[in-house]
Amino acid sequence: MELVAADIGGNHARFALANVEKGRVTKLNEAVTLRTAEHASLPTAWEIFGERLGRALP
């Protein structure tokens, strides 16, 4: 299963695609780091993450 791992903090929001099999992370892709001050909301940062990936998010 593919999912998005996120770390949302006061200064940065980090998103990365991860693959999980049988409850274990089998692959964690490189994180995309966005400055929270540059995005009005979490949905806005999420949209930018999807644009940077260039494909639909899981």
Residue, then its C-alpha position, 0 to 999 in steps of 0.5 A: m500500500e502506498l501512503v503519504a507520511a507527513d511531518i507538520g511543524g511550526n516552520h516546515a511541512r514535510f511530505a514523503l511517499a511511503n510503501v507499507e507491506k504487512g504493517r512495515v514501511t518497505k520504502l520511504n521516498e525523499a521528503v518534499t519540504l515546504r515552509t509553512a509561512e509560505h502556505a495559507s493552510l494544510p490543504t494548500a501545502w498538500e496541493i503543492f506537494g501533489e504538483r511537485l510529485g507530478r501525479a495523483l496522491p494516494 
